[in-house]
Amino acid sequence: MIAFELAAACAEGTTLVTPNNRLARTLVARHDAAMARSGHRTWNAARALPWVAQARAVCRDADPGAAGPALGRIDATLEAAERLIAGGGRPAQMAVGLLHSTMVFAATEQVGRDGDED
């Protein structure tokens, strides 16, 4: 298990990656409450994103080069999984397969050869 000081990480501007939106919102709210209880009048906002949102943000590289098509496929698949998860129920459970497929895309996509872009 990795142990770290949550308050210090938030104060340093670390983006926390969580499994879902609810935990992300909870961590931000708890950080804000702790800062207010400590008497702070202002503080750096905590940043927390569900890991699917974090992965989608990575796919939106402004200059992806040869990886652009692969990042587009990964982002589209993550977006579909996100919609299924938001709907809940059995489809949300099945979205795990889509999430795993994005890992396959990322691990097996051939981007250029010998440093050259195709």
C-alpha positions in Angstrom: 0.0 0.0 0.0 1.2 3.5 -0.8 0.9 5.9 2.1 0.9 9.6 1.6 -0.4 12.7 3.3 -3.5 13.7 1.4 -3.6 17.3 2.6 0.0 17.8 1.6 -0.6 16.2 -1.8 -3.6 18.5 -2.4 -1.7 21.6 -1.3 1.1 20.8 -3.7 -1.4 20.6 -6.6 -1.3 16.9 -7.1 -4.2 15.5 -9.2 -5.8 12.6 -7.3 -7.1 9.8 -9.5 -10.0 7.9 -8.1 -12.2 5.0 -9.3 -15.3 7.1 -9.6 -16.9 10.6 -9.6 -18.4 10.2 -6.1 -15.0 9.6 -4.5 -13.4 12.4 -6.4 -16.1 14.8 -5.2 -15.8 13.5 -1.7 -12.1 14.0 -1.5 -12.3 17.5 -2.8 -15.1 18.3 -0.3 -13.2 16.8 2.6 -10.1 18.8 1.7 -12.1 22.0 1.6 -13.7 21.2 4.9 -10.4 20.4 6.6 -8.9 23.6 5.3 -11.8 25.7 6.6 -11.7 23.9 10.0 -8.0 24.8 10.2 -8.8 28.4 9.9 -7.6 29.0 6.4 -9.5 31.7 4.5 -8.0 30.7 1.1 -6.3 27.6 -0.2 -5.3 25.9 -3.4 -8.3 23.8 -4.7 -7.8 20.1 -4.5 -8.0 18.3 -7.9 -9.5 14.9 -8.2 -10.6 13.0 -11.3 -12.0 9.6 -11.9 -9.4 7.5 -13.7 -11.5 7.2 -16.9 -11.7 11.0 -17.1 -8.0 11.2 -16.5 -7.3 8.7 -19.2 -9.6 10.6 -21.6 -7.7 13.8 -20.9 -4.4 12.1 -21.8 -6.0 11.1 -25.2 -6.6 14.8 -26.0 -3.0 15.6 -26.7 -2.9 18.9 -28.8 -0.1 17.4 -31.0 -0.4 13.6 -30.9 1.7 13.0 -34.0 1.5 9.4 -35.3 -0.3 8.3 -32.1 -3.4 10.4 -33.0 -5.5 7.7 -34.6 -4.8 5.3 -31.7 -5.6 8.0 -29.1 -8.8 8.7 -31.0 -9.9 5.1 -30.8 -8.9 4.9 -27.1 -10.8 8.1 -26.3 -13.9 6.9 -28.2 -13.9 3.6 -26.3 -13.4 5.3 -23.0 -16.3 7.7 -23.8 -18.6 4.7 -24.5 -17.5 3.0 -21.3 -18.1 6.3 -19.4 -21.7 6.4 -20.7 -22.3 2.8 -19.7 -20.9 3.4 -16.2 -23.1 6.5 -15.8 -26.2 4.5 -16.6 -25.5 2.0 -13.9 -26.7 -1.6 -13.6 -25.6 -4.5 -15.7 -24.2 -2.3 -18.6 -22.0 -0.5 -16.1 -20.5 -3.9 -15.1 -20.0 -4.8 -18.7 -18.1 -1.6 -19.3 -15.1 -3.2 -17.7 -14.5 -5.1 -20.9 -14.3 -1.8 -22.8 -11.9 -0.4 -20.3 -9.7 -3.4 -20.7 -9.8 -3.1 -24.5 -8.3 0.4 -24.2 -5.4 -1.1 -22.5 -5.0 -3.6 -25.4 -5.1 -0.7 -27.9 -2.5 1.2 -25.9 -0.2 -1.9 -25.5 -0.4 -3.2 -29.1 -0.8 -0.2 -31.4 2.1 0.2 -33.8 3.0 3.8 -34.1 5.6 4.4 -36.8 8.6 2.1 -37.4 12.2 2.8 -36.7 11.3 6.3 -35.5 9.5 7.2 -38.7 5.8 8.0 -38.8 3.8 5.9 -41.2 
